[in-house]
Amino acid sequence: MASFDSTEHPHRRFNALNGDWILVSPHRSKRPWQGQQEKPEVEQRPAYDPTCYLCPGNTRANGAVNPQYTSTFVFDNDFAALYPDVPVGGINEGGLLRAEAESGIGRVICFSPRHDLTLPEMDVPAIRGVVDLWAAQYQELGSHPDINYVQIFENKGSMMGASNPHPHGQIWAQRTVPTEPAKETIQQLAYYKEHSRTLLTDYLEIEVRNQQRVVIDNEHWVALVPFWAVWPFETLVVPRRAVQDVTQLNDAERDALADILRRLTIRYDNLFEISFPYSAGLHQRPTDGEEHPEWHLHLHFYPPLLRSATVRKFMVGYEMLGNPQRDITPEFSADKLRSLSEVHYKQASAQ
């Protein structure tokens, strides 16, 4: 019998960060595709849109008027999923029907006053402004006595549910720790107790040594396709120094994060020469007053596109009833992203 080959044979991979498993079926990437074709988004947008509720000086749905901001801008979400003043209470019938009140704060972060720019089209100093705002918001919201987790994220593109094309992200700060970071806390804590080092410190050492899945790096950060990636071109962005949250990054590390974000998202856009959709966000320690030395700050990028600008990955059938599955291997995805230019395709076409 032939020896096992992870590039050809179906196999399972363990996600050391959250404890889940994924099925990898590389042979299925050869099958013909007759599934749904997406329509690429129209990218032409003005620098300022008088109808956009996120542009400077415009009126939002609740009647509030945006200031004439010139860099970043943050405000309480007019339609937040969470709000602070929720009556204490819940439901518990036999331990099977359970519900509990959940309070929190929702905010919107505008990355730029420009309606037509996304992260890969912004310069490094402008992205550094976004990083600084993330840190300030994490510190402010995390200091609230009723907030135990601050989730900072971005949904880019209508495919990912973004209701407005103006470059922006969101913050959901809440009383409890959400499911995914809670799972990561469990895994990281178990590893730290056994090894006295963070899980991502040792994982990053393996990835940097092997180089198979590293996409880009700089002095302070590494962007890679994780060994356990679920989405076709999923990436994990990890600081070389083990810090627990974004407020602990020094100036050089914040500049380097801005650099790595720009270079990575340019590669995403260049992959299919479109404004590449994704959901992305920071995972960092809970704000429950504990030190959490096991936590190692990182960012996840989850893009849905698979074969082209019109073909996406769906989580259906086996993924919904069993566990996540992918066809192309993480190594293939990393090699593809690594091979792309760091000059944005719009700039390249203009030259």
C-alpha positions as a Markdown table, in Angstrom:
| # | Residue | x | y | z |
|---|---|---|---|---|
| 1 | Met | 0.0 | 0.0 | 0.0 |
| 2 | Ala | 1.2 | 3.5 | -0.9 |
| 3 | Ser | 2.5 | 5.7 | 2.0 |
| 4 | Phe | 0.3 | 8.6 | 3.2 |
| 5 | Asp | 0.6 | 11.8 | 1.3 |
| 6 | Ser | -1.2 | 14.8 | 2.8 |
| 7 | Thr | -1.3 | 16.5 | -0.7 |
| 8 | Glu | -3.3 | 13.6 | -2.2 |
| 9 | His | -5.1 | 11.6 | 0.6 |
| 10 | Pro | -8.0 | 12.6 | 2.7 |
| 11 | His | -7.1 | 13.3 | 6.3 |
| 12 | Arg | -8.2 | 15.1 | 9.5 |
| 13 | Arg | -6.3 | 18.1 | 11.0 |
| 14 | Phe | -6.5 | 19.2 | 14.6 |
| 15 | Asn | -6.9 | 22.9 | 15.4 |
| 16 | Ala | -4.7 | 23.3 | 18.4 |
| 17 | Leu | -6.0 | 26.8 | 19.0 |
| 18 | Asn | -9.7 | 25.9 | 19.6 |
| 19 | Gly | -9.7 | 22.1 | 19.9 |
| 20 | Asp | -11.8 | 21.4 | 16.7 |
| 21 | Trp | -11.0 | 19.1 | 13.8 |
| 22 | Ile | -11.3 | 19.7 | 10.1 |
| 23 | Leu | -11.5 | 17.1 | 7.2 |
| 24 | Val | -9.1 | 17.8 | 4.3 |
| 25 | Ser | -10.0 | 16.2 | 1.0 |
| 26 | Pro | -7.3 | 17.4 | -1.5 |
| 27 | His | -8.4 | 15.0 | -4.3 |
| 28 | Arg | -11.8 | 16.8 | -4.5 |
| 29 | Ser | -10.2 | 19.9 | -5.9 |
| 30 | Lys | -10.0 | 18.2 | -9.2 |
| 31 | Arg | -13.8 | 17.8 | -9.5 |
| 32 | Pro | -15.6 | 20.0 | -12.1 |
| 33 | Trp | -17.6 | 22.9 | -10.6 |
| 34 | Gln | -21.2 | 23.5 | -11.6 |
| 35 | Gly | -22.3 | 25.3 | -8.4 |
| 36 | Gln | -23.4 | 28.8 | -7.7 |
| 37 | Gln | -21.6 | 31.7 | -9.4 |
| 38 | Glu | -21.4 | 34.9 | -7.5 |
| 39 | Lys | -21.5 | 38.3 | -9.1 |
| 40 | Pro | -18.4 | 40.3 | -8.4 |
| 41 | Glu | -19.1 | 43.6 | -6.6 |
| 42 | Val | -18.9 | 46.8 | -8.6 |
| 43 | Glu | -15.9 | 48.6 | -7.2 |
| 44 | Gln | -16.3 | 52.2 | -8.6 |
| 45 | Arg | -17.1 | 54.4 | -5.6 |
| 46 | Pro | -16.6 | 58.2 | -5.1 |
| 47 | Ala | -14.3 | 59.5 | -2.4 |
| 48 | Tyr | -17.3 | 61.0 | -0.8 |
| 49 | Asp | -20.9 | 59.8 | -1.0 |
| 50 | Pro | -23.6 | 62.2 | 0.2 |
| 51 | Thr | -26.0 | 59.3 | 0.8 |
| 52 | Cys | -23.5 | 57.3 | 3.0 |
| 53 | Tyr | -24.3 | 57.4 | 6.7 |
| 54 | Leu | -20.6 | 56.8 | 7.5 |
| 55 | Cys | -19.0 | 59.7 | 5.4 |
| 56 | Pro | -17.9 | 62.9 | 7.2 |
| 57 | Gly | -20.6 | 65.4 | 7.8 |
| 58 | Asn | -23.5 | 63.2 | 6.8 |
| 59 | Thr | -26.6 | 62.4 | 8.9 |
| 60 | Arg | -27.1 | 58.9 | 10.2 |
| 61 | Ala | -30.4 | 57.1 | 10.5 |
| 62 | Asn | -31.0 | 58.2 | 14.1 |
| 63 | Gly | -30.5 | 61.8 | 13.2 |
| 64 | Ala | -26.9 | 62.2 | 14.6 |
| 65 | Val | -24.5 | 64.1 | 12.3 |
| 66 | Asn | -21.0 | 62.8 | 11.8 |
| 67 | Pro | -18.2 | 65.2 | 12.4 |
| 68 | Gln | -15.9 | 66.3 | 9.6 |
| 69 | Tyr | -13.4 | 63.7 | 10.6 |
| 70 | Thr | -10.1 | 63.4 | 8.8 |
| 71 | Ser | -8.6 | 60.1 | 10.0 |
| 72 | Thr | -10.6 | 57.5 | 12.0 |
| 73 | Phe | -14.0 | 57.9 | 13.6 |
| 74 | Val | -15.8 | 55.8 | 16.2 |
| 75 | Phe | -19.4 | 56.0 | 17.5 |
| 76 | Asp | -21.9 | 53.9 | 19.3 |
| 77 | Asn | -23.7 | 51.6 | 16.8 |
| 78 | Asp | -27.2 | 53.1 | 16.1 |
| 79 | Phe | -28.5 | 49.5 | 15.7 |
| 80 | Ala | -26.3 | 47.6 | 18.1 |
| 81 | Ala | -26.9 | 43.9 | 18.8 |
| 82 | Leu | -26.1 | 44.5 | 22.5 |
| 83 | Tyr | -26.9 | 47.4 | 24.8 |
| 84 | Pro | -25.9 | 48.2 | 28.4 |
| 85 | Asp | -29.2 | 48.4 | 30.3 |
| 86 | Val | -30.6 | 44.9 | 30.1 |
| 87 | Pro | -32.7 | 43.7 | 33.1 |
| 88 | Val | -31.1 | 40.8 | 35.0 |
| 89 | Gly | -32.9 | 37.5 | 34.4 |
| 90 | Gly | -33.2 | 34.4 | 32.3 |
| 91 | Ile | -34.8 | 31.0 | 31.8 |
| 92 | Asn | -33.9 | 27.6 | 33.2 |
| 93 | Glu | -36.3 | 24.7 | 32.8 |
| 94 | Gly | -34.6 | 21.5 | 33.9 |
| 95 | Gly | -31.2 | 22.6 | 32.7 |
| 96 | Leu | -32.4 | 22.0 | 29.1 |
| 97 | Leu | -34.1 | 25.3 | 28.3 |
| 98 | Arg | -31.6 | 27.9 | 29.3 |
| 99 | Ala | -31.3 | 31.6 | 28.6 |
| 100 | Glu | -29.7 | 34.5 | 30.4 |
| 101 | Ala | -29.7 | 38.2 | 29.9 |
| 102 | Glu | -26.7 | 39.6 | 28.0 |
| 103 | Ser | -25.6 | 43.2 | 28.1 |
| 104 | Gly | -22.9 | 45.0 | 26.2 |
| 105 | Ile | -21.8 | 47.9 | 24.0 |
| 106 | Gly | -21.7 | 48.0 | 20.2 |
| 107 | Arg | -19.6 | 50.5 | 18.3 |
| 108 | Val | -18.7 | 51.3 | 14.7 |
| 109 | Ile | -15.1 | 52.2 | 13.6 |
| 110 | Cys | -14.6 | 54.2 | 10.4 |
| 111 | Phe | -11.1 | 53.4 | 9.1 |
| 112 | Ser | -10.9 | 56.5 | 6.8 |
| 113 | Pro | -13.0 | 59.5 | 5.8 |
| 114 | Arg | -12.6 | 58.3 | 2.2 |
| 115 | His | -15.6 | 56.3 | 1.0 |
| 116 | Asp | -13.6 | 54.7 | -1.8 |
| 117 | Leu | -10.7 | 53.2 | 0.2 |
| 118 | Thr | -10.3 | 49.8 | 1.9 |
| 119 | Leu | -7.4 | 48.7 | 4.0 |
| 120 | Pro | -5.2 | 47.5 | 1.1 |
| 121 | Glu | -5.6 | 50.9 | -0.5 |
| 122 | Met | -4.7 | 52.9 | 2.6 |
| 123 | Asp | -1.1 | 53.8 | 3.4 |
| 124 | Val | 0.7 | 52.4 | 6.4 |
| 125 | Pro | 0.4 | 55.5 | 8.6 |
| 126 | Ala | -3.4 | 55.5 | 8.0 |
| 127 | Ile | -3.7 | 51.8 | 9.0 |
| 128 | Arg | -1.5 | 52.5 | 12.0 |
| 129 | Gly | -4.3 | 55.0 | 13.0 |
| 130 | Val | -6.7 | 52.1 | 12.9 |
| 131 | Val | -4.5 | 50.0 | 15.1 |
| 132 | Asp | -4.2 | 52.7 | 17.6 |
| 133 | Leu | -7.9 | 53.1 | 17.7 |
| 134 | Trp | -8.4 | 49.4 | 18.3 |
| 135 | Ala | -6.0 | 49.7 | 21.3 |
| 136 | Ala | -7.8 | 52.7 | 22.7 |
| 137 | Gln | -11.2 | 51.1 | 22.3 |
| 138 | Tyr | -10.1 | 47.8 | 23.8 |
| 139 | Gln | -8.7 | 49.7 | 26.8 |
| 140 | Glu | -11.7 | 51.9 | 27.3 |
| 141 | Leu | -14.4 | 49.3 | 26.8 |
| 142 | Gly | -12.4 | 46.6 | 28.7 |
| 143 | Ser | -12.2 | 48.8 | 31.8 |
| 144 | His | -16.0 | 48.9 | 32.1 |
| 145 | Pro | -17.0 | 46.7 | 35.1 |
| 146 | Asp | -19.6 | 44.8 | 33.2 |
| 147 | Ile | -17.5 | 44.1 | 30.1 |
| 148 | Asn | -15.5 | 40.9 | 30.1 |
| 149 | Tyr | -14.7 | 40.6 | 26.4 |
| 150 | Val | -14.0 | 43.1 | 23.6 |
| 151 | Gln | -14.5 | 41.6 | 20.1 |
| 152 | Ile | -13.1 | 43.9 | 17.3 |
| 153 | Phe | -13.8 | 42.8 | 13.8 |
| 154 | Glu | -14.4 | 43.8 | 10.2 |
| 155 | Asn | -16.9 | 42.4 | 7.6 |
| 156 | Lys | -15.6 | 43.4 | 4.2 |
| 157 | Gly | -17.9 | 43.2 | 1.2 |
| 158 | Ser | -21.6 | 42.5 | 0.8 |
| 159 | Met | -20.9 | 38.8 | 0.5 |
| 160 | Met | -19.9 | 39.0 | 4.2 |
| 161 | Gly | -22.9 | 40.9 | 5.2 |
| 162 | Ala | -21.4 | 44.4 | 5.2 |
| 163 | Ser | -24.3 | 46.8 | 4.8 |
| 164 | Asn | -22.2 | 49.8 | 3.8 |
| 165 | Pro | -19.1 | 49.8 | 1.5 |
| 166 | His | -17.4 | 52.6 | 3.4 |
| 167 | Pro | -14.3 | 51.1 | 5.0 |
| 168 | His | -15.3 | 50.3 | 8.6 |
| 169 | Gly | -15.3 | 47.7 | 11.3 |
| 170 | Gln | -17.2 | 47.0 | 14.5 |
| 171 | Ile | -16.8 | 46.3 | 18.2 |
| 172 | Trp | -19.1 | 44.1 | 20.2 |
| 173 | Ala | -18.1 | 44.4 | 23.9 |
| 174 | Gln | -20.1 | 42.1 | 26.2 |
| 175 | Arg | -20.6 | 40.7 | 29.7 |
| 176 | Thr | -19.6 | 37.1 | 28.8 |
| 177 | Val | -16.7 | 35.7 | 26.7 |
| 178 | Pro | -18.1 | 34.5 | 23.3 |
| 179 | Thr | -17.8 | 30.9 | 22.2 |
| 180 | Glu | -14.7 | 31.1 | 19.9 |
| 181 | Pro | -12.4 | 33.1 | 22.2 |
| 182 | Ala | -13.6 | 31.0 | 25.2 |
| 183 | Lys | -12.5 | 27.8 | 23.3 |
| 184 | Glu | -9.2 | 29.4 | 22.6 |
| 185 | Thr | -8.8 | 30.3 | 26.3 |
| 186 | Ile | -9.3 | 26.7 | 27.3 |
| 187 | Gln | -6.7 | 25.4 | 24.7 |
| 188 | Gln | -4.1 | 28.1 | 25.4 |
| 189 | Leu | -4.4 | 27.7 | 29.2 |
| 190 | Ala | -4.0 | 23.9 | 29.0 |
| 191 | Tyr | -0.9 | 24.4 | 26.9 |
| 192 | Tyr | 0.6 | 27.1 | 29.0 |
| 193 | Lys | 0.1 | 25.1 | 32.2 |
| 194 | Glu | 2.1 | 22.2 | 30.7 |
| 195 | His | 4.8 | 24.1 | 28.9 |
| 196 | Ser | 5.0 | 27.5 | 30.6 |
| 197 | Arg | 5.0 | 29.1 | 27.1 |
| 198 | Thr | 2.1 | 30.3 | 25.0 |
| 199 | Leu | 0.7 | 27.9 | 22.4 |
| 200 | Leu | 1.2 | 30.3 | 19.6 |
| 201 | Thr | 4.8 | 31.0 | 20.5 |
| 202 | Asp | 5.7 | 27.3 | 19.9 |
| 203 | Tyr | 3.3 | 27.0 | 16.9 |
| 204 | Leu | 4.9 | 30.1 | 15.3 |
| 205 | Glu | 8.4 | 28.6 | 15.8 |
| 206 | Ile | 7.3 | 25.5 | 13.9 |
| 207 | Glu | 5.8 | 27.5 | 11.0 |
| 208 | Val | 8.7 | 29.8 | 10.7 |
| 209 | Arg | 11.1 | 26.9 | 10.6 |
| 210 | Asn | 9.1 | 25.0 | 8.0 |
| 211 | Gln | 8.1 | 28.0 | 5.9 |
| 212 | Gln | 5.4 | 25.9 | 4.0 |
| 213 | Arg | 2.5 | 28.0 | 5.2 |
| 214 | Val | 4.1 | 31.4 | 5.8 |
| 215 | Val | 2.7 | 34.0 | 3.4 |
| 216 | Ile | 4.5 | 37.2 | 4.5 |
| 217 | Asp | 6.4 | 38.4 | 7.6 |
| 218 | Asn | 8.4 | 41.3 | 9.0 |
| 219 | Glu | 10.5 | 41.9 | 12.0 |
| 220 | His | 7.5 | 41.7 | 14.4 |
| 221 | Trp | 4.7 | 39.8 | 12.7 |
| 222 | Val | 4.0 | 36.7 | 10.7 |
| 223 | Ala | 1.0 | 36.1 | 8.4 |
| 224 | Leu | 0.4 | 32.5 | 7.5 |
| 225 | Val | -2.2 | 30.0 | 6.4 |
| 226 | Pro | -2.7 | 27.9 | 9.6 |
| 227 | Phe | -2.2 | 24.2 | 9.4 |
| 228 | Trp | -5.8 | 23.7 | 10.5 |
| 229 | Ala | -7.4 | 26.4 | 8.2 |
| 230 | Val | -11.1 | 25.9 | 7.4 |
| 231 | Trp | -11.7 | 28.6 | 4.8 |
| 232 | Pro | -9.8 | 28.3 | 1.4 |
| 233 | Phe | -7.5 | 31.3 | 1.9 |
| 234 | Glu | -7.8 | 31.8 | 5.6 |
| 235 | Thr | -4.9 | 33.4 | 7.4 |
| 236 | Leu | -3.6 | 33.9 | 10.9 |
| 237 | Val | -1.6 | 37.0 | 11.8 |
| 238 | Val | 0.6 | 36.5 | 14.9 |
| 239 | Pro | 3.1 | 38.7 | 16.7 |
| 240 | Arg | 6.5 | 37.2 | 17.3 |
| 241 | Arg | 6.5 | 38.5 | 20.8 |
| 242 | Ala | 3.8 | 37.0 | 23.1 |
| 243 | Val | 1.6 | 39.8 | 24.1 |
| 244 | Gln | -1.9 | 39.3 | 25.6 |
| 245 | Asp | -3.7 | 42.2 | 23.9 |
| 246 | Val | -3.3 | 45.0 | 21.4 |
| 247 | Thr | -2.6 | 47.7 | 24.1 |
| 248 | Gln | 0.7 | 46.0 | 24.9 |
| 249 | Leu | 2.2 | 46.5 | 21.4 |
| 250 | Asn | 5.0 | 49.0 | 21.3 |
| 251 | Asp | 5.3 | 51.6 | 18.5 |
| 252 | Ala | 7.5 | 49.5 | 16.3 |
| 253 | Glu | 5.1 | 46.5 | 16.6 |
| 254 | Arg | 2.1 | 48.7 | 15.8 |
| 255 | Asp | 3.8 | 50.1 | 12.7 |
| 256 | Ala | 4.7 | 46.5 | 11.7 |
| 257 | Leu | 1.2 | 45.4 | 12.2 |
| 258 | Ala | -0.1 | 48.1 | 9.9 |
| 259 | Asp | 2.6 | 47.1 | 7.4 |
| 260 | Ile | 1.6 | 43.4 | 7.5 |
| 261 | Leu | -2.1 | 44.2 | 7.2 |
| 262 | Arg | -1.6 | 46.3 | 4.1 |
| 263 | Arg | 0.7 | 43.7 | 2.4 |
| 264 | Leu | -1.7 | 40.8 | 3.3 |
| 265 | Thr | -4.9 | 42.5 | 2.1 |
| 266 | Ile | -3.2 | 43.6 | -1.1 |
| 267 | Arg | -2.4 | 40.0 | -1.8 |
| 268 | Tyr | -6.0 | 39.1 | -1.1 |
| 269 | Asp | -7.2 | 41.8 | -3.6 |
| 270 | Asn | -4.7 | 40.6 | -6.2 |
| 271 | Leu | -5.7 | 37.0 | -5.9 |
| 272 | Phe | -8.8 | 37.4 | -8.1 |
| 273 | Glu | -8.3 | 41.1 | -8.9 |
| 274 | Ile | -11.3 | 42.3 | -6.9 |
| 275 | Ser | -12.0 | 44.0 | -3.6 |
| 276 | Phe | -11.6 | 40.7 | -1.7 |
| 277 | Pro | -14.4 | 39.9 | 0.8 |
| 278 | Tyr | -13.6 | 38.5 | 4.2 |
| 279 | Ser | -14.5 | 38.6 | 7.9 |
| 280 | Ala | -11.5 | 39.4 | 10.1 |
| 281 | Gly | -10.9 | 40.2 | 13.7 |
| 282 | Leu | -8.6 | 40.3 | 16.7 |
| 283 | His | -8.6 | 37.6 | 19.4 |
| 284 | Gln | -7.1 | 38.7 | 22.7 |
| 285 | Arg | -7.4 | 38.1 | 26.4 |
| 286 | Pro | -10.7 | 38.6 | 28.2 |
| 287 | Thr | -11.1 | 41.9 | 30.1 |
| 288 | Asp | -12.2 | 40.1 | 33.3 |
| 289 | Gly | -9.4 | 41.5 | 35.5 |
| 290 | Glu | -7.3 | 38.4 | 35.2 |
| 291 | Glu | -3.7 | 38.4 | 33.8 |
| 292 | His | -4.2 | 35.5 | 31.3 |
| 293 | Pro | -0.5 | 34.9 | 30.6 |
| 294 | Glu | -1.7 | 32.0 | 28.4 |
| 295 | Trp | -3.2 | 34.4 | 25.9 |
| 296 | His | -1.2 | 35.3 | 22.7 |
| 297 | Leu | -2.8 | 38.1 | 20.7 |
| 298 | His | -3.6 | 37.2 | 17.0 |
| 299 | Leu | -5.8 | 38.1 | 14.1 |
| 300 | His | -8.0 | 35.8 | 12.0 |
| 301 | Phe | -8.9 | 36.4 | 8.3 |
| 302 | Tyr | -11.8 | 34.3 | 7.0 |
| 303 | Pro | -12.4 | 34.9 | 3.3 |
| 304 | Pro | -15.0 | 32.8 | 1.5 |
| 305 | Leu | -13.8 | 32.8 | -2.1 |
| 306 | Leu | -12.5 | 29.5 | -3.5 |
| 307 | Arg | -11.8 | 29.2 | -7.2 |
| 308 | Ser | -12.4 | 32.7 | -8.6 |
| 309 | Ala | -14.1 | 36.0 | -7.9 |
| 310 | Thr | -17.4 | 34.2 | -8.6 |
| 311 | Val | -17.0 | 30.9 | -6.7 |
| 312 | Arg | -17.2 | 30.8 | -2.9 |
| 313 | Lys | -16.9 | 28.1 | -0.3 |
| 314 | Phe | -20.2 | 27.1 | 1.4 |
| 315 | Met | -20.6 | 25.6 | 4.8 |
| 316 | Val | -23.3 | 23.1 | 4.1 |
| 317 | Gly | -24.2 | 19.4 | 4.4 |
| 318 | Tyr | -21.3 | 17.6 | 6.1 |
| 319 | Glu | -19.9 | 20.9 | 7.4 |
| 320 | Met | -23.2 | 21.6 | 9.2 |
| 321 | Leu | -23.8 | 18.1 | 10.4 |
| 322 | Gly | -20.3 | 16.8 | 10.9 |
| 323 | Asn | -17.3 | 19.1 | 11.0 |
| 324 | Pro | -15.6 | 21.6 | 8.6 |
| 325 | Gln | -14.1 | 20.3 | 5.4 |
| 326 | Arg | -11.8 | 21.8 | 2.7 |
| 327 | Asp | -10.6 | 20.6 | -0.7 |
| 328 | Ile | -7.5 | 22.6 | -1.5 |
| 329 | Thr | -4.8 | 22.2 | 1.2 |
| 330 | Pro | -3.5 | 25.0 | 3.4 |
| 331 | Glu | -0.1 | 24.6 | 1.8 |
| 332 | Phe | -1.5 | 25.2 | -1.7 |
| 333 | Ser | -3.3 | 28.3 | -0.4 |
| 334 | Ala | -0.2 | 29.7 | 1.2 |
| 335 | Asp | 1.9 | 29.1 | -1.9 |
| 336 | Lys | -0.7 | 30.9 | -4.0 |
| 337 | Leu | -0.9 | 33.9 | -1.7 |
| 338 | Arg | 2.9 | 34.0 | -1.3 |
| 339 | Ser | 3.4 | 34.2 | -5.1 |
| 340 | Leu | 1.2 | 37.3 | -5.5 |
| 341 | Ser | 2.6 | 40.8 | -6.0 |
| 342 | Glu | 2.5 | 43.4 | -3.3 |
| 343 | Val | 1.6 | 46.1 | -5.8 |
| 344 | His | -2.2 | 46.5 | -5.8 |
| 345 | Tyr | -3.7 | 45.4 | -9.1 |
| 346 | Lys | -5.3 | 48.8 | -9.5 |
| 347 | Gln | -2.0 | 50.5 | -9.2 |
| 348 | Ala | -0.4 | 48.0 | -11.5 |
| 349 | Ser | -3.0 | 48.6 | -14.2 |
| 350 | Ala | -2.6 | 52.3 | -13.9 |
| 351 | Gln | 1.1 | 52.2 | -14.6 |
